[in-house]
Amino acid sequence: MAQLRELKTRIKSVRNTIKITRTMELVATARAKQNQDRLTGAQPYFETLDRIARDVSGAGAAAASGEGAEPAHPFLKVPETEKRVALLVITANRGFCGGYNSNVLALAFRKADAERAKGRTVDLYVSGKKGNTACRFQKIPMAESWHHIGDQPKFAEVAEIAETLSQKFVAGEIDRLDVAYWRYLSASNQAPVVETVLPIRPDDAADGDDAKVATDLIIEPSAEAIFESVIPLRYRTNVFRAFLEAAASEQLARRAAMKAATDNGSEMGRVLNQRYNRARQAQITTEILEVMGGAEALK
């Protein structure tokens, strides 16, 4: 009887857990769809802005006088030597998403180690409670951390982080800004990557006809005015896109993890039910044999 009660308790516990994981899977699916729709809707804007910024940067480079001319915007200035690198790591505020946080953190730590091996100083900036907790647990120093970016990043919130880091770049406190995040490739394919967002380099692939388009532009009212508006906007949107893709990837990772948990729970429930039925059948058989034995004894 004790074994049967224990099995019934475990079966009930597994059923309750399955209800929770299935609900979390449905919630993650809905949130992933929302972020996917935001990415799809914003993609034409991102691509158009990138093209405009590339063409304006190319025109500005062509209009520069002399080989050592200063770039038209400080975001385009490539330092002669890189001594200090800032690495922004985008993680989640919550868990239950498989290897989402651990994989991007492992990639960021490897990148930081590689930069230090080259003699550079690496400042770690972390977004997300999970990244903050991991760094504190491993006693990895952080220059700054943020926890206010939710499941659906807002441009204004991300722009504050981007502005903080860009000020350090313009002031010369850092020579390069990299972002480690989960890139959204498709609904079934996401991968952790590290990308450089500052300094902004003109598209190296712009040659031939593309280069002609970039150098033949007529810029009104002036190159400086366009640079002052387009280049910073491109930088902020690149950082925002990283947060947006990371949020979509997080929800997809959580959906996959909760689906796996639900499937495993269902399999465990099936096994426990079989064990319960067998134990119950064995108990019934034992009771029948005891009754028959007692009846034989009375003859």
C-alpha positions in Angstrom: 0.0 0.0 0.0 2.8 2.4 0.8 4.3 1.9 -2.7 0.9 2.5 -4.3 0.5 5.8 -2.4 4.0 6.9 -3.4 3.3 6.2 -7.0 0.0 8.0 -7.0 1.7 11.1 -5.4 4.4 11.1 -8.1 1.9 10.7 -10.9 -0.1 13.7 -9.5 3.1 15.7 -9.3 4.1 14.9 -12.8 0.6 15.9 -14.1 0.8 19.2 -12.4 4.3 19.9 -13.8 3.1 19.1 -17.3 0.3 21.6 -16.9 2.9 24.3 -16.0 5.4 23.4 -18.8 2.6 23.3 -21.4 1.3 26.7 -20.3 4.8 28.1 -20.4 5.3 26.6 -23.9 2.1 28.3 -25.2 3.1 31.7 -23.6 6.6 31.5 -25.2 5.1 30.6 -28.5 2.8 33.7 -28.4 5.6 36.0 -27.4 8.0 34.5 -30.0 5.4 35.2 -32.7 5.1 38.8 -31.5 8.8 39.4 -31.7 9.0 37.6 -35.0 6.3 39.9 -36.4 8.2 43.0 -35.1 11.4 41.7 -36.8 9.6 41.1 -40.0 8.0 44.5 -40.0 11.2 46.4 -39.1 13.5 44.5 -41.5 12.8 46.7 -44.5 13.6 49.8 -42.4 16.8 48.2 -41.1 17.9 47.3 -44.6 17.1 50.7 -46.1 18.8 52.6 -43.3 21.9 50.4 -43.7 22.0 51.1 -47.5 21.6 54.8 -46.9 24.3 54.9 -44.2 26.6 52.9 -46.5 26.1 55.2 -49.4 26.5 58.4 -47.3 29.6 57.0 -45.7 31.0 56.2 -49.1 30.2 59.6 -50.4 31.8 61.2 -47.4 34.9 59.2 -47.8 35.1 60.1 -51.5 34.6 63.8 -50.6 37.4 63.8 -48.0 40.4 65.8 -49.0 43.8 64.1 -48.5 44.7 60.7 -47.3 44.7 61.6 -43.6 41.4 63.5 -43.6 39.3 63.0 -40.5 36.0 61.0 -40.9 32.9 63.2 -41.1 31.5 61.5 -38.0 33.3 60.2 -34.9 31.4 56.9 -35.2 33.4 56.3 -38.4 36.8 56.9 -36.9 38.8 53.7 -36.7 41.6 53.9 -34.0 45.1 53.2 -35.2 45.6 50.8 -32.3 42.9 49.1 -30.2 43.8 49.0 -26.6 40.4 48.9 -24.9 37.4 46.9 -26.1 33.8 47.1 -24.7 31.8 43.9 -25.0 28.0 44.1 -24.5 26.5 40.7 -23.7 22.7 40.3 -24.1 21.1 37.7 -21.9 17.7 37.0 -20.5 16.1 38.1 -17.2 14.5 34.7 -16.7 15.6 31.1 -17.2 13.8 27.9 -18.4 15.2 28.5 -21.9 17.7 25.7 -22.3 21.2 26.7 -23.2 20.2 30.2 -24.3 22.0 32.1 -21.6 25.0 29.7 -21.0 25.9 29.6 -24.7 26.0 33.3 -25.3 27.9 33.8 -22.1 30.4 31.1 -23.0 30.9 32.8 -26.4 31.4 36.2 -24.8 33.9 34.9 -22.3 35.9 33.2 -25.1 35.9 36.4 -27.0 37.1 38.4 -24.0 39.9 35.9 -23.4 41.0 36.1 -27.0 41.1 39.9 -26.8 43.1 39.8 -23.6 45.5 37.4 -25.2 46.2 40.1 -27.8 47.1 42.6 -25.0 43.8 44.5 -25.0 41.7 45.4 -22.0 38.1 44.2 -22.1 35.2 46.0 -20.3 32.2 43.7 -19.9 28.7 45.3 -20.1 25.9 42.8 -19.4 22.2 43.2 -20.1 19.9 40.7 -18.3 19.7 39.2 -14.8 21.0 35.8 -15.8 24.2 37.2 -17.2 24.7 39.4 -14.2 24.2 36.4 -11.9 26.6 34.2 -13.9 29.3 36.9 -13.8 28.9 37.4 -10.1 29.0 33.7 -9.4 32.2 33.3 -11.5 33.6 36.5 -10.0 34.0 38.1 -13.4 34.1 41.9 -13.1 31.5 43.9 -15.0 31.8 47.6 -16.0 28.0 48.0 -15.9 24.8 45.9 -16.0 21.2 46.5 -16.9 18.0 44.6 -16.0 15.2 46.7 -17.3 15.0 45.3 -20.9 12.0 43.0 -20.9 10.7 40.3 -23.3 9.7 42.9 -25.8 12.5 45.5 -26.0 11.6 49.1 -26.6 13.7 51.4 -28.8 13.9 54.1 -26.1 15.2 51.7 -23.5 17.8 50.3 -25.8 18.8 53.7 -27.0 19.8 54.7 -23.5 22.3 51.8 -23.3 23.5 52.6 -26.8 24.0 56.2 -25.9 26.0 55.4 -22.8 28.4 53.2 -24.7 28.7 55.5 -27.7 29.7 58.4 -25.4 32.6 56.3 -24.1 33.6 55.6 -27.7 33.6 59.2 -28.7 35.5 60.2 -25.5 38.2 57.7 -26.4 37.5 55.5 -23.3 37.0 52.5 -25.6 38.4 51.8 -29.0 35.8 49.3 -30.2 32.3 48.1 -29.2 31.2 44.5 -29.7 27.8 42.9 -29.0 27.4 39.3 -28.1 23.8 38.1 -28.7 21.6 35.4 -30.3 21.1 36.1 -34.0 17.7 35.2 -35.3 18.1 33.5 -38.7 14.8 31.7 -38.9 12.1 30.2 -36.6 14.2 27.0 -36.5 17.7 28.5 -36.6 19.3 30.8 -34.2 23.0 31.2 -33.3 25.1 33.1 -30.7 27.4 35.6 -32.5 29.7 38.5 -31.6 29.4 41.6 -33.9 31.3 44.9 -34.0 28.9 47.9 -33.9 31.5 50.7 -33.3 33.3 52.0 -35.2 31.0 51.9 -38.2 32.9 50.8 -41.3 31.6 51.5 -44.8 30.6 48.3 -46.6 33.8 46.7 -47.9 31.7 44.9 -50.5 30.7 48.2 -52.2 32.7 48.0 -55.3 32.0 48.3 -59.0 28.5 49.7 -59.6 27.8 49.9 -55.8 30.9 52.1 -55.3 29.8 54.4 -58.2 26.4 54.8 -56.6 28.1 55.7 -53.3 30.5 58.3 -54.8 28.0 59.9 -57.2 25.5 60.9 -54.6 24.4 64.5 -54.3 24.0 65.2 -50.6 21.6 67.9 -49.5 21.7 70.1 -47.4 25.2 68.9 -46.6 27.2 65.8 -45.9 27.7 66.9 -42.3 24.0 67.3 -41.7 23.2 63.8 -43.1 26.1 62.3 -41.2 24.9 63.8 -37.9 21.4 62.2 -38.3 21.9 59.0 -40.3 25.1 57.6 -38.8 24.0 57.7 -35.1 20.6 56.4 -36.1 22.2 53.5 -37.9 24.3 52.7 -34.8 21.3 52.8 -32.4 19.1 50.7 -34.7 21.9 48.1 -35.0 22.0 47.8 -31.2 18.2 47.6 -31.1 18.1 45.0 -33.8 20.5 42.9 -31.7 18.2 43.1 -28.7 15.1 42.4 -30.8 16.7 39.3 -32.4 17.9 38.2 -28.9 14.4 38.5 -27.5 12.9 36.5 -30.4 15.6 33.8 -30.0 15.0 33.7 -26.2 11.3 32.9 -26.6 12.0 30.3 -29.2 14.6 28.7 -27.0 12.1 28.7 -24.1 9.4 27.2 -26.2 11.7 24.4 -27.3 12.8 23.8 -23.7 9.3 23.7 -22.3 8.1 21.4 -25.2 11.0 19.0 -24.3 10.0 19.2 -20.6 6.4 18.5 -21.5 7.3 15.5 -23.6 9.6 14.1 -21.0 6.9 14.6 -18.3 4.4 12.8 -20.5 6.8 9.9 -20.9 7.5 9.8 -17.2 3.8 9.8 -16.5 3.3 6.9 -18.8 6.0 4.9 -17.1 4.7 5.7 -13.6 1.2 4.7 -14.7 2.5 1.3 -15.9 4.3 0.8 -12.6 1.2 1.7 -10.7 -1.0 -0.6 -12.7 1.4 -3.5 -12.2 1.7 -2.9 -8.5 -2.1 -2.6 -8.2 -2.5 -5.8 -10.1 0.1 -7.6 -8.0 -1.7 -6.5 -4.9 -5.1 -7.7 -6.1 -3.6 -11.0 -7.1 -2.1 -11.4 -3.6 -5.4 -10.6 -2.0 -7.2 -13.2 -4.1 -4.7 -15.8 -3.3 -5.0 -15.0 0.4 -8.8 -15.4 0.2 -8.5 -18.7 -1.7 -6.0 -19.9 0.8 -8.3 -19.0 3.7 -11.2 -20.8 2.1 -9.1 -24.0 1.6 -8.1 -23.9 5.2 -11.8 -23.9 6.3 -12.6 -27.0 4.5 
